[in-house]
Amino acid sequence: MAHDTTHSEHGEHKSATKRIWQVFIILSILTIVEVVFGIFKPDFLVHTDLISLSLLNWIFIVLTIIKAYYITWAFMHMEHEAASLRRTVVWTGVFLISYLIAILLIEGAYIQDIYANSFIAWDF
């Protein structure tokens, strides 16, 4: 029953190492883009609104969802699973993150509107 898997494990190890570096580079590039946008905050992205939120914020949201998707795909080894399991795990996460963002934006805008346009003072 015993068989020699030294060659396949070694090849698998090199392939896994290469894959880890690919994921690291992709996630690093996305993070660097976020940091550069966060530092420089281009005026055309800050002052252009789309659905009551600046384009810069939408870029941050989309890049964060892409990074979460890619982390799930690579580090939870979803790329090697059956398609139905991948869809279930990944799309559930994407839906829940999107829902959370929508609720936070709606409620945050409501609270800001209450404080900005009513008699409640900014005491904190």
ABEGO torsion letter per residue (X at the ends): XBBBAAAAAAAAAAAAAAAAAAAAAAAAAAAAAAAAAAAAGBAAAAABBBGGBBAAAAAAAAAAAAAAAAAAAAAAGAAABBAAAAAAAAAAAAAAAAAAAAAAAAAAAAAAAAAAABABBBAX
